[in-house]
Amino acid sequence: MSVRELVVLGTASQVPTRHRNHNGYLLRWDGTGILFDPGEGTQRQMLRAGVAAHDLNRICVTHFHGDHSLGLAGVIQRINLDQVPHPVTAHYPASGQRYFERLRYATAYRETVRLVEQPVAADGPLAVTDAYTLDARLLSHPVESYGYRLTEPDGRRLLPERLAAHGIKGPDVGRIQREGVLNGVTLEQVSEVRRGQRFAFVMDTRLCDGVYALADGADMLVIESTFLDEDVRLATDHGHLTAGQAAAVARDAGVRHLVLTHFSQRYAEPEEFERQARAAGFEGELSIAQDLMRVPLPKRQNAS
C-alpha cells in the first residue's frame, strides 16, 4: 500500500527541551524513506515512531549546525548494525564535507552498508527517479544551507465516462495506457492530467529567492518558524524566519499544507505560531509540528 506522509521526529531549535527533541523528519514516499536533518537523539526518536533503519533510502542534511546533524553518527551506525540491504544516499552541503566525515566516523564500527556520498555544491537536481526528482536550492544562513524539494512527474487519470463513450473496456484500457492510442482514440481523449505531488523542506534561513523557489506550488511545505513575529529583527540577525514570514511565503506560493517547525525554546505556547500564521493570511491546511506527529500529504489534485 502506497503511503505518503511526514513523520516528525523532532522539532526543537538549537537545543532539545523536555517536550521537543532536536530536529528530525522522515518523508515516506511510497516505498522510499527520506530522512531530513537528523539531530541528536534521532535514532531513539525513530524507535519511538516505529521507523526502522531499513526504511531509509536517503539522508538529506540542510546544513551542519548541531541541531540538524549531530544524529548522523548514530543513524549511520544503526544502518550498518541492522545491515540495511540497499545502498543509502547522503546529500549535504559540500562545504561541510569535513563535518560529514567526522560524524560518519565518530567512533569505531563495522561498515556493512554502502553509504553513497553525494554532496551538494549548487542549485539543481540531485536525483531523478521514476517516482520523483529531488532538487536543492541555496538558502540564506550564517553557514551554507540548502533546502530540498521533491517533484513527482505529472501523470494521467482515466475518465470512465470517456472510456465508455469510445467503447474502451476490459484489456483495452491497459492497452491505451501503455500505447497511448487505440483504434484512433488517443490517451488524451479519455483522460486528464493528474498533477504530480510536490514536497518542500526549508530549514534555517532568512527570506531569500531559494525559499520561494522551493515553496512554489508545494502540496506540503515543511518550514522553520524559529521566532514569533515580534522578534523579527532577532530572526533576521540569526538567519531565521518568523511564523508570519513562513506563512506569508506559503500563502504567496500556493502551498496546500503548511507545517511549521523548529521552534525556539523561548516560546511556551505553540498556539501563538498558529495564530500568527493565520494572521499572515495563510488559509490552507496548517500543522504546528509536535514530536512523533504524522502528517499525510494532501490528496493529488487534477491539473487546472
Residue, then its C-alpha position, 0 to 999 in steps of 0.5 A: m500500500s502506497v503511503r505518503e506522509l511526514v513523520v516528525l521526529g523532532t522539532a526543537s531549535q538549537v537545543p532539545t527541551r523536555h517536550r521537543n527533541h532536536n530536529g528530525y523528519l522522515l518523508r515516506w514516499d511510497g516505498t522510499g524513506i527520506l530522512f531530513d536533518p537528523g539531530e541528536g537523539t534521532q535514532r531513539q526518536m525513530l524507535r519511538a515512531g516505529v521507523a526502522a533503519h531499513d526504511l531509509n533510502r536517503i539522508c538529506v542534511t540542510h546544513f551542519h549546525g548541531d541541531h540538524s546533524l549531530g544524529l548522523a553518527g548514530v543513524i549511520q551506525r544503526i544502518n550498518l548494525d541492522q545491515v540495511p540491504h540497499p545502498v543509502t544516499a547522503h546529500y549535504p552541503a559540500s562545504g561541510q564535507r569535513y563535518f560529514e566525515r567526522l560524524r560518519y566516523a565518530t567512533a569505531y564500527r563495522e561498515t556493512v552498508r554502502l553509504v553513497e556520498q553525494p554532496v551538494a555544491a549548487d542549485g539543481p537536481l540531485a536525483v531523478t527517479d521514476a517516482y520523483t526528482l529531488d532538487a536543492r536550492l541555496l538558502s540564506h544562513p550564517v553557514e551554507s544551507y540548502g533546502y530540498r524539494l521533491t517533484e513527482p512527474d505529472g501523470r494521467r487519470l482515466l475518465p470512465e465516462r470517456l472510456a465508455a463513450h469510445g467503447i474502451k473496456g476490459p484489456d483495452v484500457g491497459r492497452i491505451q495506457r501503455e500505447g497511448v492510442l487505440n483504434g484512433v482514440t488517443l490517451e488524451q481523449v479519455s483522460e486528464v492530467r493528474r498533477g504530480q505531488r510536490f514536497a518542500f523542506v526549508m530549514d534555517t534561513r532568512l527570506c531569500d529567492g531559494v525559499y520561494a523557489l522551493a515553496d512554489g506550488a508545494d502540496m506540503l511545505v515543511i518550514e522553520s518558524t524559529f521566532l514569533d513575529e515580534d522578534v523579527r529583527l532577532a530572526t533576521d540577525h540569526g538567519h531565521l524566519t518568523a511564523g508570519q514570514a513562513a506563512a506569508v511565503a506559503r500563502d504567496a506560493g500556493v502551498r496546500h499544507l503548511v507545517l511549521t517547525h523548529f521552534s525556539q525554546r523561548y516560546a511556551e505556547p505553540e498556539e501563538f505560531e498558529r495564530q500568527a500564521r493565520a494572521a499572515g493570511f495563510e488559509g490552507e491546511l496548517s500543522i504546528a509540528q509536535d514530536l512523533m506527529r504524522v502528517p499525510l500529504p494532501k490528496r493529488q489534485n487534477a491539473s487546472 
